Amino acid sequence: MIDQYLPLVDLHRHLDGNINPATIWDLAQEHNIKLPGNTVEEFTPHAQIQDQTSDLLAFLKKLDYGVSVLANLDAVYRVAYENVKDAKQQGLDYTELRFSPYYMAEAFKLNIAEVVNVVADAVSTASKEFNVKTNLIGILSRTYGADICKQELQGILAHKDKITALDLAGDELNYPAHMFVDHFKQARDAGLKITVHAGEAAGPESIWNAINLLGATRIGHGVAATQDMKLMDYLRDNNIAIESCPTSNYQTATVQDLTKHPLKTFLDHGIIVCLNTDDPGVSNITLEHEYNLATNTLGLTQAELKQVQINGVHAAFLSEQEKQALMTIKKG
């Protein structure tokens, strides 16, 4: 269970994967966009996972409905603002919201840099209003290829003072890290921190490449790391954190049996592993759900859960002073 006297953080939370089905439906009506179903109730199952999909790409298709209704910058502002409101309602003290500006801009050919700016403004406004500390992570959607990702990177870097880190997400298997070396060098040179989706749809070599080629100091998912003990040692010894998302890993069929999820293995190995929701709107979950799952299905003890919760603060893209301030938050 969640320790009420420790801050609750979610570091791997996709803003564009956390759009409420009711908001999607509402924006579709406003902009005359056709969605499956005749009511929001009929539509909702199309935008949320029902138990499990066949693979990562099938899971990602579910996200498409949310971005398909972003007809203008006002719609972009709304979904970004509602993400922070949602974080508040779910009891989060700090969250890092990641988003792919090209993916959000694509359906209506919005300006990528303007999408970044509007997301940042909405999140900043909502963070003050709801008193939830929030940082933004820009995503390069690798599935679009290296050239589109260059456009996406330029849009992100146009507002780099409002962005904390860069991520690489999408089709890990067919668009490997070596295609994006220059992108990530440019991002690091601009002062952005690096986290990369790796070891979800591909093997341990994908994680090695995320670290060695792209400069990742955190790994999204990292499930395949357990196949390589040298890598496990490296992650531990170099304080490279793993952003673990158990429900998502089951829903994407990355993990077939949740009782065999590697979260506890990472923890036992001394790796900084934390719990996250990934795409809570699509998965229809909360972070509390993930902590309950870690207790009831993965078998973590209260002491282990507490360590996972503390790990979230340690792994956050915050200064040491900000982490200390976060740790002083008392609840209950």
Order of alpha helices (4+ residues) and beta strands (2+ residues): beta-alpha-alpha-alpha-alpha-alpha-beta-alpha-alpha-beta-alpha-beta-alpha-beta-alpha-beta-alpha-beta-alpha-alpha-beta-alpha-alpha-alpha-alpha
